[in-house]
Amino acid sequence: MNINKSIVLETMNEYGKNKIPFLFIIDFDMLEPQIIKLNEINPSEILFNINERKNYEVKLLQDKNIQFEKYPVPFETYKKSFDKVLKQIRDGNTYLLNLTFPTGIKTNLTLKEIFFLCNAKYKLFYKNKFVVFSPESFVRIEENTISSYPMKGTINSSIPNAEEVILNDKKETAEHNTIVDLIRNDLSMISSNVQVEKYRYVEKIVTNDKSLLQVSSKITGTLEENYNNKLGEIIFTLLPAGSISGAPKKKTVEIIKEAEIYSRGFYTGIFGYYDGSVLDSAVMIRFIETQNEKYFYKSGGGITFLSDAESEYQELIDKVYVPVA
């Protein structure tokens, strides 16, 4: 365990034990985790909205004709990584892997404007380095119940009978089943009475250029009575999030680092808050960051033996959006 991870884990345990509210932000590789007391957050640098728990007043922006252009990697570049993953699947080293890429974007919006304009359950603006507007919860802990809401399956809602199509798609069903099993196993490491409370329910997301349907499930478990003394251990045991890595998790993460052509950084990490009683958190998907004064939108999708490269490439591009009605 690296020193920074160890410090953040122990600090989360301490703050939890003493019911001290805090915000946490953890990158995919867990190399740069952050923890900040809620009363010490500078809203000029960090803004968050976590299921309507936020550190800012409503900001009204001038009407703006939004410009948003995508510049994805060439299909041939994507296909090389896709083929590497498919070979690993055929060799039996992984059976579900979330393959991601950065897409260059041009927009007339700043990261802070994107934060205020976007409609999402979970939003984070971090020091003008990146912005997240995630629809996907990681875990929520209330009293001694922990709940996880893995999201797997996306379709354009304009497709005829879109909900029926996505729910009956064999590839999407197999992928979702795999993630549900993985999350059940993960929760079993830190809780008891693990069960799937809701299976494959559909939610609609309105974006700047289309509406999407996304499929999720709800899985719950029961924590020990003194769980707040171990908040750091609970969270880090569950990382990285299964829905954005794959299964089996450890080997799949190794393959991800061989197949992907860039560093994920904070993308597909998690962020959340603890208010002294309830902990709520999100997976950092729908993610834009700035690099050398250019914007990059990171996105991806799950690859299985049933995957088609062209369809997966298109899904990666479809997920490059801002959820502005």
N, C-alpha and C positions, 0 to 999 in steps of 0.2 A: 504494500500500500504506500503510495507517495505521501510525502509529509503534508502537503496542502489538503489532500483528501482526508487524511487522518485528523487534521485539525478541524476541518469543517464537520466531519462526522461527530467528533467529540463535542463541538460547540452546539450542534443541533440537539444532542442528548442533554447537554446542560441547560439550554434554553427551554427545551421541552419539560424537563424536570421542574424548572422554576416558573413555568407558564409565561415565558417572555416571548412576545410576538416577534416574528422575524420573516424575512423574505429569503428564499434560496434560489440559486441559479446554478445548474450543474451541466457542464458540457458533455458531449457524447463519450469522450474518452476518460472523463472524470479527472482531467489534469489541472483544470482551472476552476474548481467549484467556488462559488461565492455565497456568503451568508451575511445578512445585514439586518440589524434590529429595525423594526418597522418605523420607530420614531427617529431613526438616524438616516433615513433615505432622503436624498436630495432630489426633489421632483424636477429640477432642471436637468438632471442627468438620467434619472430612472423613473419611468412611468409604468404602472401596472393596473390591470383590471382583471381580477380573478373571480369570475362569476359574480360581478357587480361589487366586489370588494376592491376599492381603488384608492389611489393617493392623489387625486386631482378633481377639480370641479369640471363640469361639462364645458367643453370649449367649442364655440360655434365658429365654423370656418366659412369663408366666402365660397359661394358657388364657383365651381371650377370645371371646365371641360377637361376631364381626365385623359391624359395621354399615357398609353401603356403598351410598349412594344416588347416582343420576346425575341431573343436570339439564342435558341437552343444549340447544343453541340450537334454536329452532323450525325445523321443516323449511323454512318459507318463507325464513328467513334463509340457511340452507344453500343452498337452490335458487338464490337470487340469485347467489351466488358460483359455484356449479356452472354456471349458464348463461353467465356471463362466460368461464369456462374453456372450455366447449364451443364458444363462438363463436371463441375463439382457435385451437382445434383445427381447426375448419372453415375458418378463414382460412389455415391452414397454418403458423401461428407456433409451435406445439408439437404433439407427437403423444402425449405422456404427461406429465401434471402431477400431482404429489402435493398434493392439497388438504387442508388441516388446519384444525381448529377447537378452541377450548377448551371443555371441558364442566365445569360446576360440579359438585363432588361434596361429599357430607357423609359423614364417617366418624368412628368413635370411636377411630381409630388416629392416632398422631402420625407425622410423616414418618420419624423414627428407628425406630419400631416397624414401619412398612411395610418399611423397609430390611431389618431383621432377619428378618421373617416371610416375605418374598417369595423364591420359588425362581426364579433366573435365572442365566444364564451371566455376565452383567455387571451389577453393581450399584454405584450411587454415591449417597451422601448428602452434600449440600454445604451446610454452614453453616445448616442449617434453612431454606434457601431452596427447595430442590427435592430430589427423590429420583428415581432412575432404576432400573428393573429391566428391562434390555433383553435380548431374545433374539438380537439381530442383531449379529454381528461387523462391524466396518468393514474393517480390514486387520490381518493378522498377518505379522510379518517374523521369520524365523528363518534363521540363516546368511545366504545371499543370495537366499532365496526369499520373495517377497511373495504373500500369498493374500488374496482378498476373497470374501465370502460374501453377496451380495445376497439379500434376502428379499422376495419378492413373491407374494402369494396367501394368503388366510386364509379358513378355513371352520370352522363349528361341527362338531365331530367327531361329534355326535349325529345329524347328518343321515345317512340311509341311504346306504351306499357313499360316504361323504364323501371319502375319498382319491381314488377314481375320478372323482367329480364334479369336484373341484378340478383334477385333472390333465388333464381333458378339456374344461374350460371355455375357450371360444375367447377370451373377453376376458382372462381371467387368463393364458392362454398367451401371447397377444400382448404383454401388459404385461411379463411375465417376460422374454420374448425381447428386448424393447426395453432393459430394464435390463441384461441380460447383455451385449448389444452395447455399451452405454454404458460399463460397467465394463471391458470388454476394451479399449475405446479409451482410457479413463483410465489403465489400467495400462500401456498401450503408450507413454504419455508419459514414464514413469519406469523402464521395465524392458523386457526382451526375452523372446523365447520365450513369449509370452502364450498361454494355452490354457485351455479349459473342462475341468476335471478331473472334476467331477460336475455333472450337469444335472438340475434340478428334483427334488430329493429332499425328502421330507416329514418334519417333526418335530412331535411332539405337545407342547402346553403346557397344563398344568392350572391353572385359575384359581379364584377364589373362588366363581364361580357356574356355570362350564361348562368344557369342554375344547375347545381349538382345534387345528386342524392348520395348519401354516404351511409354505410351499414356498420352498426356497432352492437356490442353485447355488454351486459353488466354482470360482473362477477364479484362476490362478496366473501369475506372471512371474518372471524372473530379474533381480536387481539387480546393479549393478557391485560389485566386491570391496570398495571403500571406501564402501559405501552408508551406513555409520553416521556418516560425516562430513557427510551431507546429509539427516539425518532430518527436519529442519524443512522443507526444500524438497520432499521426497517427500510428506509429509503435506499441506502446504498446496496443492500442485499438484493433489491429488486432491479437494479440497473445493470446494463442499459435496458430501456423499455423493450419488451418483446415485440411489440407491433412494428418497430422501426429497425429491428435487427433481424430476427428470424429464429429458426430452430434446426438443430440444437444450438442454443445461444452462443456458447463459448467458441465452438468451431466456426460457426457462421460469422461471428465478428472477425475472426482471423481472415476468412475468405473475403469479407467486405473490404478489408484494408488492402488486399491484393488486387481486387477487381476494380475498385473505384479509383478515379484519377485525381482526386483532390482530398483535402482534409475537411471533415464535416464541421469541426470546431464546436460551436454551441448548437448548431443545427442537429435536431433529433436528440438533444439532451432534454432536460426537464426544468421547469421553474414552478414555484408555488409559494404559499405563505402558511404560517401557523399563527393563529390569533390568540393563543393561550388556551384554546379549547379545541377548535376545528383546524385540521390541516387539509388544504386543497391544492392540487397541482395539475400541470398540463405537460403534454409532450410538445416539444418545440418543433412543430411542423408548420407549414405556411410561413416561410422564413425568408426575409430579405436582409442582406448585409452589404456593407460598403467596403470595397477594396480599391485602394488607389483612386478614390473619387468616382468609382464606377459601382453600379448596383448589380448584385447577383442574387437570384432567387434559387434556392435549393429545394429540390423535390425528387420524388421517386415512387417506387411501387414494389410490391412483393412478387418475386419470381418463383415459380414452381415448375415441375416437369411438364405441366400443361400450358405454360406461357408461350406466347407468340411475340417475337421481338418487336415487330411493327406496332402491335397493340400496346405493349408495355411502353414503348417510346412515346406513343401518342398520349398515354395516361400521364406520363411524366410532364409533358407539355401542358395538358389540360389542367394540371394542378398548379400551374403558374398563373395566379390570379390574385386580385385583391377583392375581398368580400364587401363591396360597396353596392348598395341597391341602386 
